[in-house]
Amino acid sequence: MQVTTFEGIIENGTIRLREKIRLPEKTKVYVVVPGFSIEPVSHIFSPRLAHPEQADDFIKEVIEIESDDAV
């Protein structure tokens, strides 16, 4: 496998090569970033029903009560 390297920078989340190089579509590339470590990312997922057919058991009912001004 032949390997060629090009230097580039990231701009707006896109890799821009410093040289005017046009790579063919679907070219397999490898990105090596010197002196960079990836911080672990936490993911907080939305709760999901284990049994979606039980969704009717969780319907909210709003009950309005009159304010008690005397209290």
C-alpha positions as CSV (number, residue, x, y, z in Angstrom):
1,M,0.0,0.0,0.0
2,Q,1.5,3.3,-1.0
3,V,1.0,6.2,1.4
4,T,1.2,9.9,0.7
5,T,0.9,12.6,3.3
6,F,-0.6,16.1,3.0
7,E,-0.7,18.8,5.7
8,G,-4.1,20.4,6.4
9,I,-6.1,22.4,9.0
10,I,-9.6,22.2,10.3
11,E,-11.9,25.0,9.4
12,N,-15.6,25.0,10.5
13,G,-15.3,21.2,11.1
14,T,-13.9,20.4,7.7
15,I,-10.4,19.4,6.8
16,R,-8.8,21.8,4.4
17,L,-5.5,20.7,2.8
18,R,-2.8,23.4,2.6
19,E,-1.9,22.4,-0.9
20,K,-4.3,22.6,-3.8
21,I,-4.9,18.9,-3.9
22,R,-8.1,17.3,-5.3
23,L,-8.8,13.8,-4.1
24,P,-11.2,11.6,-6.0
25,E,-14.6,11.0,-4.4
26,K,-14.7,8.0,-2.0
27,T,-10.9,8.1,-1.5
28,K,-10.0,6.3,1.8
29,V,-8.0,8.6,4.0
30,Y,-6.4,8.4,7.4
31,V,-6.3,11.4,9.8
32,V,-3.3,11.6,12.2
33,V,-3.5,14.5,14.7
34,P,-0.2,15.1,16.6
35,G,-0.3,16.2,20.2
36,F,-4.0,15.8,20.6
37,S,-6.0,13.7,23.0
38,I,-9.7,12.9,22.8
39,E,-11.6,13.7,26.0
40,P,-14.3,11.2,26.9
41,V,-17.8,12.4,26.0
42,S,-20.8,11.7,28.2
43,H,-24.1,10.9,26.6
44,I,-27.4,11.4,28.4
45,F,-30.1,9.6,26.6
46,S,-33.8,10.4,26.9
47,P,-35.8,7.8,28.8
48,R,-37.7,5.3,26.7
49,L,-40.6,3.0,27.6
50,A,-39.6,-0.6,27.7
51,H,-43.1,-1.4,26.5
52,P,-44.4,1.4,24.3
53,E,-47.9,-0.1,24.4
54,Q,-48.1,1.0,28.0
55,A,-47.9,4.7,27.0
56,D,-51.5,5.3,27.9
57,D,-50.6,4.5,31.6
58,F,-48.6,7.7,31.7
59,I,-51.1,10.2,30.3
60,K,-51.1,13.4,32.4
61,E,-54.3,14.8,33.8
62,V,-54.4,18.5,34.8
63,I,-56.7,19.4,37.6
64,E,-57.2,23.2,38.2
65,I,-58.2,24.2,41.7
66,E,-59.5,27.6,42.8
67,S,-57.1,29.7,44.8
68,D,-57.9,30.0,48.4
69,D,-57.4,33.8,49.1
70,A,-58.3,33.4,52.7
71,V,-55.2,31.3,53.5
